[in-house]
Amino acid sequence: MNRRSNLLLLALFLLVISQLNGQTDRDAAVLKAMPTLDKMMADYAAGQHFPGLVWGIVLDGKLIHTGKYGYADLEKKLPASPLSDFRIASMSKSFTAMAILKLRDAGKLQLDDPVSRYIPEMVQQPYLHADAAPVTIRHLLTHAAGFPEDNPWGDRQLAVPDDSLIALIRRGISFSTDPGTGYEYSNLGFAMLGYVIQRITGEPYQTYISREILQPLGMHNTYWEYNDVPADRLAQGYRWLNNRWVKQPLLHDGAYGAMGGLITTLEDFARYVAFHENGYPARTGADNGVIKRSSLREMHFPWNFSALNTGFKYGDRPCPSVSAYAYGLRWEKDCEQRVTLGHSGGLPGFGSNWRFLPQFGIGIITFANLTYAPAGGINIAALDRVIRESGLQARSLPASPVLEQRKQQLAALLPEWKNAAASGIFADNFFLDYFTDSLRKEAVAIFAAAGKIGSVSAIEPENNLRGSFRLYGDKAAVQVSFTLTPQNPALIQEYHIKLLPR
């Protein structure tokens, strides 16, 4: 092996070691915040009268911490644990959505197909108005079908057989709005998606999802029917009434299980969260998951606006947020530009929530066995506390070669802009929108205020064709941001410069 090959191997080895050390640092930082998390969860469970609660943190595709409180079964004094099987209710919806996308990717359906193509009973539906668009698969995925919000009615339909679901449709659905005109949460819509899966595959949606999603992900302790769960693992559900817990009857599986029927363990569900986290960042390389990474990220897109929460707070810290529905998932973005994805679940006897932040590679799971246990708020607060206490940083995007190239070329022109027009790095609009004399005057003044430049930062990509970098002077820093065109090769079309105090 020649010297060049040895140097390449050494560089690769050092890169791997650096990545491993970086991962170890992230794990260690987050683990230091776990005592705070555990106390938050235990105090909350006690205050909310949860019989049992389990929680876990998934970081960069690994379950790094679990916690537990109370009992999965009060009568048997069976402690709650990460191996206890809890019904997760509407957290099931994203599995149904994932199955639909898998069928789409296989060419079995299109998301804008009318649902009547797969459920003929939908053809004669009496819409609110004669000019209403027909319900599509995408409408069902995003709660845009025009069906009325159906909690808690839908929760009690879990065991309804297919015949009853189709009979309801045949009799005519009562619409609250026309399809495609708004957001309204519908369990019926996801029950219909389950039936669509069955019509396309020729087998129950439970069979298809279990074989194509659960088993490949290693979710071997996940079930649809509670009678299939080992008795020493099954969490029982309760309601807090008159200062005591009252056991709730478990619901059997049926046509509506596609909207809320899954029963799983925290350890199993962590594998599912890890798969979602693995969708980021977009990259080249092996893509052999249960669905393509691009389809996974498509699931995460905010397709249907649902709410603006101007009064949202992290504790005493105001932070307005906006929310939307993706495919079987809720999407939220707060005032700090943090994007959160996940879903709550609630049924008689149970309440659950999971959410993860793609930029940070961290997620949280919480299962409780109390009727409609409010698990979402505590998960929001817990993730915020963990991120702040651990100092966890958002994962940066890799810089594209052209973005790095333009950054170096642009930095070399500053502050004088000498021969900039002849450099060939600017789009044809640039010197019509910006004027060299003004650019030079502005940059020279800013550089004078910054002092002697000692270093230049790496590019911080916003995406493949937009980013910023900093030049550090002995008095202040200079921030430069720019955007490239869709041409090939991409050229600089927009530019901004400003002084940042040290």
C-alpha positions in Angstrom: 0.0 0.0 0.0 1.5 3.4 -1.0 1.9 6.5 1.1 -1.2 8.2 -0.5 -3.4 5.2 0.3 -2.1 5.2 3.9 -2.9 8.9 4.3 -6.4 8.4 2.9 -7.1 5.5 5.3 -5.8 7.6 8.2 -8.0 10.5 7.2 -11.0 8.2 7.0 -10.2 6.7 10.4 -9.8 10.1 12.0 -13.2 11.2 10.5 -14.9 8.1 11.9 -13.3 8.7 15.3 -14.4 12.4 15.2 -18.0 11.4 14.4 -18.0 8.8 17.2 -16.7 11.4 19.7 -19.2 13.9 18.6 -22.0 11.3 19.1 -20.6 10.4 22.5 -20.6 14.0 23.5 -24.2 14.4 22.4 -25.3 11.3 24.4 -23.4 12.4 27.5 -24.9 15.9 27.4 -28.4 14.7 27.1 -28.0 12.0 29.7 -26.9 14.6 32.2 -30.4 16.1 31.9 -32.2 12.9 32.6 -32.5 13.3 36.4 -34.4 16.5 35.7 -36.6 14.7 33.1 -37.3 11.8 35.5 -38.4 14.2 38.3 -40.6 16.1 35.9 -42.3 13.0 34.7 -42.8 11.4 38.1 -44.1 14.6 39.7 -46.5 15.1 36.7 -47.8 11.5 36.9 -48.5 11.8 40.6 -50.2 15.1 40.2 -52.4 13.9 37.3 -53.4 10.6 39.1 -51.7 8.4 36.5 -51.9 4.7 37.6 -48.7 4.1 35.5 -46.4 6.0 33.2 -43.4 5.1 31.1 -41.2 7.5 29.1 -38.2 7.4 26.9 -35.7 9.6 25.0 -34.5 8.6 21.5 -31.4 10.5 20.4 -29.9 10.1 16.9 -31.8 6.8 16.3 -31.1 5.2 19.7 -33.2 4.8 22.8 -30.8 6.2 25.4 -33.0 6.5 28.4 -36.2 5.2 29.9 -38.2 5.9 33.0 -41.2 4.4 34.7 -43.8 5.2 37.4 -46.5 3.3 39.0 -48.4 0.2 37.7 -49.4 -1.2 34.3 -52.0 -3.3 36.2 -53.2 -2.1 39.6 -55.1 -5.3 40.4 -52.1 -7.5 39.7 -49.6 -5.0 41.1 -47.8 -5.2 37.8 -45.2 -2.4 37.6 -45.2 -0.2 34.5 -42.0 -0.7 32.5 -40.6 -0.1 29.0 -41.7 -3.7 28.2 -45.3 -3.1 29.2 -47.8 -3.1 26.3 -49.9 0.1 26.3 -52.7 0.9 23.8 -51.4 4.0 22.0 -54.7 5.1 20.4 -54.3 7.8 17.7 -50.5 7.4 17.6 -51.5 4.5 15.3 -52.5 6.9 12.6 -49.0 7.4 11.2 -48.6 3.7 10.7 -51.7 3.7 8.5 -50.4 6.8 6.7 -47.0 5.1 6.2 -48.7 2.0 4.7 -50.6 4.2 2.2 -47.3 5.9 1.1 -45.7 2.4 0.7 -48.6 1.4 -1.6 -48.2 4.7 -3.4 -44.5 4.2 -3.9 -45.3 0.7 -5.3 -47.7 2.2 -7.9 -50.8 0.8 -6.3 -52.5 4.1 -5.8 -52.1 7.9 -6.1 -52.7 10.3 -3.2 -55.1 12.4 -5.3 -57.2 9.5 -6.4 -60.8 9.8 -5.3 -61.6 7.5 -2.5 -64.5 6.2 -4.5 -62.0 4.4 -6.7 -61.4 2.0 -3.7 -64.7 2.4 -1.8 -67.4 2.5 -4.4 -70.0 3.4 -1.8 -68.5 6.9 -1.8 -69.6 7.6 -5.3 -73.1 8.6 -4.3 -72.1 10.7 -1.3 -74.4 13.8 -0.8 -71.9 16.6 -0.3 -72.9 19.9 1.2 -72.8 21.6 -2.2 -73.2 20.4 -5.7 -69.8 21.9 -6.8 -67.8 20.2 -4.0 -64.7 18.3 -5.0 -64.7 14.5 -4.2 -62.9 13.2 -1.2 -59.4 12.0 -2.1 -56.8 9.8 -0.3 -54.8 12.9 0.5 -57.9 14.5 2.1 -58.2 11.5 4.4 -54.5 11.6 5.3 -54.6 15.3 6.3 -58.1 15.5 7.9 -59.3 17.6 5.0 -62.2 15.3 3.9 -64.9 17.6 5.3 -66.0 15.1 7.9 -66.9 16.5 11.3 -64.5 16.2 14.3 -65.5 12.8 15.8 -63.9 12.6 19.2 -65.0 10.8 21.4 -67.6 9.1 19.1 -64.8 7.6 17.0 -63.0 6.2 20.0 -66.0 4.0 20.8 -66.1 2.5 17.3 -62.8 0.7 17.6 -64.2 -2.8 17.4 -66.8 -2.1 14.7 -66.5 -4.6 11.8 -65.9 -3.7 8.2 -69.6 -4.3 7.3 -70.7 -1.7 9.7 -68.2 0.8 8.4 -69.4 0.3 4.8 -73.0 0.4 5.9 -72.4 3.8 7.5 -70.9 5.1 4.3 -73.7 3.6 2.2 -76.3 5.4 4.3 -74.5 8.7 3.6 -71.9 10.7 5.6 -72.8 13.9 7.2 -70.3 16.5 6.1 -69.3 19.6 8.1 -67.5 21.3 5.3 -66.7 20.6 1.6 -63.7 18.4 1.0 -60.3 20.2 0.7 -61.5 23.4 2.4 -60.2 23.1 5.9 -59.0 21.0 8.8 -61.2 18.9 11.0 -59.9 15.8 12.9 -61.6 12.6 11.7 -61.2 9.1 13.0 -63.6 8.0 10.4 -61.2 9.2 7.7 -58.4 6.9 9.0 -60.8 4.0 9.3 -61.5 4.5 5.6 -57.8 4.5 4.9 -57.6 1.1 6.6 -60.3 -0.2 4.3 -58.5 1.2 1.3 -55.4 -0.7 2.3 -57.5 -3.9 2.5 -59.2 -3.3 -0.9 -55.8 -2.8 -2.6 -53.9 -5.6 -0.9 -56.6 -8.2 -0.5 -55.8 -8.7 3.1 -56.7 -6.9 6.4 -54.8 -3.7 6.9 -53.5 -5.2 10.2 -51.8 -8.0 8.3 -50.2 -5.7 5.8 -49.0 -3.1 8.3 -47.6 -5.8 10.6 -45.7 -7.6 7.8 -44.5 -4.5 5.9 -43.8 -2.1 8.7 -43.8 -3.5 12.2 -41.8 -6.7 11.6 -39.1 -5.1 9.5 -38.6 -2.4 12.2 -38.3 -5.1 14.9 -41.5 -4.2 16.6 -42.2 -7.8 17.7 -44.1 -6.9 20.9 -46.7 -4.8 19.1 -50.3 -6.0 18.6 -53.7 -5.0 17.3 -55.8 -7.3 19.5 -55.4 -7.1 23.3 -56.2 -10.9 23.6 -52.9 -11.5 21.8 -50.8 -9.7 24.3 -49.0 -11.8 27.0 -51.0 -11.3 30.2 -47.9 -10.3 32.2 -47.2 -7.4 29.8 -50.6 -6.0 29.1 -51.3 -2.6 30.6 -54.9 -2.1 31.9 -56.7 1.2 31.4 -58.3 3.3 34.2 -60.4 6.3 34.8 -60.0 8.6 37.9 -63.5 8.9 39.4 -64.5 10.0 42.9 -60.9 9.9 44.1 -60.2 6.4 43.0 -59.2 4.5 39.9 -61.9 2.7 38.0 -60.8 0.0 35.6 -62.0 0.5 32.0 -63.0 -2.4 29.7 -60.5 -2.9 26.9 -61.8 -2.5 23.3 -61.3 -5.3 20.8 -59.7 -4.7 17.4 -61.9 -3.8 14.3 -62.3 -1.6 11.3 -61.4 1.6 13.3 -58.1 0.1 14.5 -56.5 1.9 11.6 -57.1 5.1 13.5 -56.2 4.0 17.0 -55.9 0.3 17.7 -52.2 -0.4 18.1 -50.8 -1.8 21.4 -47.1 -1.5 21.9 -44.2 -1.2 24.3 -42.0 1.8 24.7 -39.0 -0.2 23.5 -40.8 -1.2 20.3 -42.1 2.3 19.7 -38.6 3.7 20.1 -37.6 1.7 17.0 -40.3 3.5 15.1 -39.2 6.9 16.4 -35.6 6.0 15.4 -36.8 5.3 11.9 -38.4 8.7 11.6 -35.2 10.4 12.9 -33.2 8.5 10.3 -35.0 10.4 7.6 -32.7 13.4 8.3 -30.7 14.8 6.7 -31.5 14.1 3.1 -28.5 12.3 1.7 -27.1 10.0 -0.9 -26.6 6.3 0.0 -28.4 3.2 0.9 -32.2 3.7 1.3 -33.6 0.4 2.2 -36.0 1.3 5.0 -39.7 0.2 5.1 -40.4 3.3 3.0 -38.1 5.6 1.2 -36.5 8.5 3.2 -38.1 11.0 0.8 -41.5 9.5 1.4 -40.8 9.7 5.2 -40.0 13.4 4.9 -43.2 13.8 2.8 -45.1 12.4 5.7 -43.6 15.1 7.8 -44.6 18.1 5.6 -47.2 20.5 7.0 -49.9 19.8 4.4 -53.0 21.2 6.2 -52.9 24.2 8.4 -54.7 23.6 11.7 -54.0 26.4 14.2 -52.0 29.5 15.3 -51.3 29.5 19.0 -50.3 33.1 19.9 -50.4 32.3 23.6 -48.1 29.3 23.6 -45.4 29.3 26.4 -42.5 27.2 27.5 -43.2 27.7 31.2 -43.0 31.4 31.7 -41.3 32.0 28.3 -43.8 33.1 25.6 -43.3 31.5 22.3 -46.1 31.6 19.7 -46.4 28.6 17.5 -48.2 27.4 14.4 -49.4 23.9 13.7 -50.6 21.8 10.8 -51.4 18.2 10.0 -49.0 16.1 8.0 -49.8 12.5 7.0 -51.0 10.9 10.2 -48.7 13.3 12.2 -49.0 16.7 13.8 -46.4 19.3 12.7 -45.6 22.4 14.9 -43.2 25.3 14.5 -42.4 27.6 17.4 -41.1 31.2 17.6 -37.5 29.8 17.9 -37.9 28.0 14.6 -38.0 24.6 16.2 -40.0 22.1 14.2 -41.7 19.3 16.1 -43.5 16.2 14.7 -45.5 13.6 16.5 -49.0 12.7 17.7 -51.1 12.2 20.8 -53.3 9.2 21.5 -56.3 8.9 23.7 -58.9 6.2 24.4 -61.0 5.1 27.4 -58.2 4.0 29.8 -55.2 5.4 28.0 -53.3 8.6 26.9 -50.0 8.9 25.1 -47.8 11.2 23.1 -44.7 11.1 21.1 -42.8 13.9 19.4 -39.4 14.5 17.8 -37.4 17.4 16.5 -35.8 16.6 13.2 -33.2 19.4 13.5 -32.0 18.2 16.9 -32.3 14.4 16.3 -34.1 14.0 19.6 -37.5 12.5 20.4 -39.6 11.7 23.5 -42.3 9.0 24.1 -44.8 8.9 26.9 -47.4 6.2 27.6 -50.0 6.4 30.4 -52.9 4.2 31.4 -55.4 6.9 32.4 -58.4 7.9 30.2 -57.2 10.6 27.8 -54.1 11.2 29.9 -52.8 14.6 29.0 -49.3 13.6 27.8 -48.6 16.2 25.1 -48.0 19.2 27.3 -45.5 17.5 29.5 -43.6 16.1 26.5 -43.3 19.6 25.0 -42.0 21.0 28.3 -39.7 18.0 28.9 -38.0 18.3 25.5 -37.5 22.0 25.9 -36.0 21.5 29.3 -33.7 18.7 28.1 -32.5 20.7 25.1 -31.8 23.8 27.2 -30.2 22.0 30.1 -28.0 19.8 27.9 -27.1 22.5 25.5 -28.0 20.2 22.6 -27.5 22.0 19.3 -29.4 21.6 16.1 -27.7 19.4 13.6 -26.2 21.5 10.8 -26.9 20.7 7.1 -23.9 19.7 5.1 -22.7 22.4 2.8 -23.1 21.8 -0.9 -19.8 22.1 -3.0 -21.2 25.0 -5.0 -22.3 26.9 -1.8 -18.8 26.4 -0.3 -17.2 27.5 -3.6 -19.3 30.7 -3.9 -18.6 31.5 -0.2 -14.8 31.5 -0.8 -15.2 33.5 -4.1 -17.4 36.1 -2.5 -15.2 36.4 0.6 -12.2 37.1 -1.6 -14.0 40.1 -3.2 -14.7 41.8 0.1 -14.6 44.6 1.0 -13.4 46.3 -2.2 -15.5 44.4 -4.7 -12.6 44.8 -7.2 -13.4 43.3 -10.6 -16.5 41.7 -9.2 -18.5 42.1 -12.4 -15.9 40.2 -14.3 -15.6 37.4 -11.8 -18.3 35.2 -13.4 -19.9 34.3 -10.0 -22.9 36.6 -10.1 -26.2 36.1 -11.9 -27.3 38.5 -14.6 -29.7 40.3 -12.3 -27.1 41.0 -9.6 -25.6 44.3 -10.8 -29.0 45.5 -11.9 -30.3 45.1 -8.3 -27.0 46.0 -6.5 -24.6 48.7 -7.5 -20.8 48.3 -7.2 -20.1 51.7 -5.7 -22.8 51.2 -3.1 -21.7 47.7 -2.3 -18.1 48.8 -1.9 -19.0 51.8 0.3 -21.2 49.6 2.6 -18.6 46.8 2.9 -15.7 49.1 3.6 -17.5 50.9 6.4 -18.6 47.6 8.0 -15.1 46.1 7.7 -13.6 49.2 9.3 -15.9 48.9 12.2 -15.1 45.2 12.5 -11.4 45.8 12.7 -8.6 43.5 11.4 -10.2 40.2 10.1 -8.5 37.2 11.7 -10.7 34.3 10.6 -13.6 33.3 8.4 -16.2 30.8 9.6 -17.5 27.8 7.7 -20.5 28.3 5.6 -23.8 27.8 7.5 -26.2 26.4 4.9 -29.9 27.2 5.1 -30.4 24.8 2.2 -28.4 23.6 -0.8 -28.4 27.1 -2.4 -28.6 29.6 0.4 -26.3 30.2 3.4 -24.3 32.6 5.4 -20.8 32.9 6.9 -18.9 35.2 9.2 -15.6 37.1 9.1 -14.3 37.7 12.6 -12.5 41.0 13.2 -10.8 42.1 16.4 -13.7 44.5 17.2 -16.8 42.8 15.7 -17.9 40.2 13.3 -19.2 40.6 9.8 -22.1 38.4 8.6 -22.5 37.7 4.9 -25.5 35.9 3.5 -26.3 35.0 -0.1 -28.7 33.0 -2.3 -27.8 31.2 -5.5 -29.9 30.8 -8.7 -31.4 27.6 -10.1 -28.9 27.7 -13.0 -26.2 25.1 -13.4 -23.7 26.2 -12.3 -25.6 28.2 -9.7 -24.7 31.9 -9.4 -25.1 34.5 -6.7 -28.4 36.4 -7.2 -28.9 37.9 -3.7 -26.5 39.3 -1.1 -26.6 40.9 2.4 -24.0 42.1 4.8 -24.2 43.3 8.4 -22.1 44.0 11.4 -22.5 41.8 14.5 -21.2 42.8 17.9 -18.6 40.5 19.4 
